[in-house]
Amino acid sequence: MHELSIALSILDFAEEEAETRGAQIEAIHMKLGPLSGIVKEALLSAYDLARENTPFAGCRLVIEEIPIVVYCQNCKAQRSIHSIQCFSCSECEAPVSEIVQGRELQVVALEISP
């Protein structure tokens, strides 16, 4: 379960930021794409486990799921795909290979209190 090591890394980052800012972190906001290799529910579960008995026991992990968006050479536009198993344009059905978004695994914001 590599989600546990990722949850621990998130908490390490949060700890560094809390020390730097001299503040308490209330929530960690993330973006997570389906191509990141991370299962949202597993990450949330691992995060709950990792934060037990730490100063972050009350800190929430808020995950925004990012859809897959590709660039279609045929349409000359960014498009969604119908399925993660079939990388083709949702408009013209042409195969696509350029991924614009969907790989995200990013901490994008922290809610802090003094």
N, C-alpha and C positions, 0 to 999 in steps of 0.2 A: 504494500500500500504506500505508494510514493506521495500520496496526498498528505500523510502525516509529516513527512520531511518538509513539504511545502508549507503546511500550517505552522510548523516550528520556525521556518524562515520568515514568514509573515510576522510572527510574534517577535522575532529578533529585530526586524525592521521597526516595528511599532515601539519596542523598548528603546531603541536608539533615538527615535524621534521624540519620545516622551522625555528622555533625559536631556536632549538638546533643547527642547522647548520649555522644559520645566513645567510640563502640563500632564494631565491625565487623559488618556485616549478613551473615548466613549464608544467609537465605532470605526471600523476599517471598511472602506468601500473599494470594491474590486470590479474589474471587467474580466469576464471569462468567456472565451469562444469555444465552440464545439471541437475545433481542431487543436486545442491546447493539449489534449491528452489527459485532461483532468475531469473527473466526474464531480459535478457540483455537490451532490448529496454526500459523496465520500469526503470531499473537502470540508464541508460543514461539520460532518461528524468528527473528522480528524481535528478540526479547529476546536470543537467543544472539548475533546479529550486533552489537547495540548494546553489549553488555557486554564484547566483545573488547577487549583491551589497556586495560582500565579497572581501578580497584580492586575492581570487582564481578565480575571474571572468574570467580570461584568461587561467586558468589551464585546460588542456585537460585530459579526462579519456580515456585511451586506454585499451580495453578489448580483451584478447586472449581467445577464446573459446576452452576449453579442451574437447576432446571426452571421452566417456565412454570406459574404458578398464577393462576387467575382467580376472580372472585367471580360466582357464578351467582345472578341475581335470582330465578329460578324456584325453585331449591332453597334459597335463602337460606344458602348455604355456599360455602366456598372449594373449588375443584375444579381438577384438572389438565385439560389438553386432549389430544385424541388426536394432533393434528398442528399444526405451526406454520402450516400453510396453511388450517386450518379452526378458527376460534375458536368452538367450541361446547363446552358442558358435557359432560364425560365420562360423567356419570350420566344426565341427562335429554335431552341433545342440543340444548338451547336455545342460541341464539346468545348470546354474552357479549361485553361490551366493557370491563369493569373489570379491568385487569391488576393483580394483587397483587404478583407477583414474576416475574422473568425478564428485566428490563432491566439487571441489575447489571453494573457494571464498577467494582469497589471493591477497594482495598488494605485488607485487614482485619487483617493482623498482620505483624510483622517478627520473625524469629528473629535475635537479636543475641548477640554475644560481646564481652567486654571487650577 
